[in-house]
């Protein structure tokens, strides 16, 4: 049900294994004869063309790719074809570690026409798997820049015959009117921006529950799989929330199916997922926490083979109610290894803080500051509350829930309404002092 490429999406585990080996062998035959990055990386290794088992190959990291682009500017050596075969360039904004505050610098990513067609195919799986239909009208409320953002989602929607509503370069208020007047049924944005649209709608007396939006398709932040954040978005729009994930350098790699019990499927027809213990590098058991490592199988212009995503996940290979055997990340992405906070002896992902704070309906927006000046890092939680809320009471209840669930209490500051930043794409709610 909801298949985009039925013969691949219906495969069982054995069938998927065979598909992986076939696609991998075809990719290696194409890539290894010309791609200097992998020629250098695999020099001296002996492996047969089927690369079975895959774990005979070394892992690739973001630092390695970034270092390669720095030493062979501007695009690095992970290019399988001559430059005139490439038709797209996208660029990341650069990640800054929440722990060290250091910026890793942007990555540039080139695609050939074939690689970009593959990217659109992955989006076809996301749309079809989520139950999006040809009668739907998909709304894209963000500005298109060098960030890969929803470019592929937009172009896939055009190619696959959906009605598209681009809404860049508009205020949030103007976007709301555009969404309502043109009867959009699917909203494609970050969880943060879905909540921002809902906030402005509420300020302007617009009942989004009365809009035609039936699906809010979110990505770019963990929020799409955080229960309290999902509930908030679903209630504001009277719509179903579907999560999916991706990265500029690897592609759009997962989707939530219409029968999902939560979490997202890895698009296993186009990716090989592994979950590894980040310290030992060995595979963890099904359902255990580890780092997601991905190999993409169709982006031959600049492929990533055994790429460490830095994303912490729990993965299961049990068959899903939708009939697919595609592995499922049970809770989406829990957080990035780099973003883990260490507060008073506890390891905390910002997504855990968000999940807790969003359970309080009085909280409109929040921000986290981590104060490293004290002997043990202290977490300061800034809250904007809905009008008429009793700040002292809300702060006390939130503090108790922190202690019960996360084993520490934050310092809570109630700030003036509208004083915290709002975001159109990925939110940056954590700051260091
Ligand atoms: Zn499913």
Boltz pocket constraint, residues with backbone or C-beta under 6 A from the ligand:
constraints:
  - pocket:
      binder: B
      contacts: [[A, 257], [A, 258], [A, 259], [A, 260], [A, 265], [A, 320], [A, 321], [A, 322], [A, 323], [A, 324]]
      max_distance: 6.0
